[in-house]
Amino acid sequence: MTTRSLTDIFILMRNNASQTRNMYADQGLSDRSALVPMEDDIELGRVPPSWSSMVEESQFTLMRLKSKLATLKDLYANLISRPAFDDNDRDEQEIKSLTEDIMRMSNGLCKIAGKMEAEGRRAVSPLERRLLQSVTRAMVTEMSTLQAEFKAVESNYVNMVKSREERSKPYFDFETETVEEDWGEINLVQQSIEQRGVDEKQVENIMRSFVELRDLYLDLSRLIVDQGTILDRIDYHVEQAQNQISRGTQKIAKAAQYQKSHKKLFCIFILAVTFTVLFIALIVIKL
């Protein structure tokens, strides 16, 4: 019976907890200074980001995934090293259980990657956005590496079983029960590999949809920025038109005032001429 060591998982969780305490808490503060934080130390007591738990969960899941892949590789090696595939029901059940666990954890990692991608799009700080993108890219790369390793382990097992059967064919002229069981197991593994291939294609399609969705959001953000620039230009032209209309109104008001003052001067001139003519006429009449 193969056992699993939890020492590495315990060390990872302990280190993550220690790093979290060192990053987001000041252990050297007294009770009074902790209750009355100074302005320079405000950043030390801030709450860790919401995606930090997802990063820790992904690291823990990746470590478990590596451990299960190593266990699966050992099971396949033990199964191949036997002289015949007898009494292997327990190993087959364990292999099936490990395979299901690996696929379930892979799907969980894909969901975490999608959530981290969404968190990166919602991030306000450019530094936090770049950090999330780097972490997500590293996690997806490691996932792809582990999936390729998983596929290689199963393919190697199938090839070794086939080569073993080809080497044993010249020595046996009749089909034995062991051979039938071996070929049944080969068919079972081939079906499992085909199913894994389908699941892997589904995972790749999901990751591709995430990338396409990210590109769509990037295009949408660029479109929004362009629309904002166009609106700014429209606002600028409207403001310039308002200023020109205001200046034109002022000029029209001044022209109206000039016209009114000109009419007054014209009336005064007419009255002066009339008065002069009447005065001359009066003098002529008196004489």
Secondary structure, DSSP 8 states (H G I E B T S, - for coil): ------HHHHHHHHHHHHHHHHHH--TT--HHHHHS--GGGGGGG----TTHHHHHHHHHHHHHHHHHHHHHHHHHHHHHHSSS--S-HHHHHHHHHHHHHHHHHHHHHHHHHHHHHHHHHH-SSHHHHHHHHHHHHHHHHHHHHHHHHHHHHHHHHHHHHHHHHHHHGGG-SS--HHHHHHHHHHHHHHHHHHHHHHHHHHHHHHHHHHHHHHHHHHHHHHHHHHHHHHHHHHHHHHHHHHHHHHHHHHHHHHHHHHHHHHHHHHHHHHHHHHHHHHHHHHHHHH-
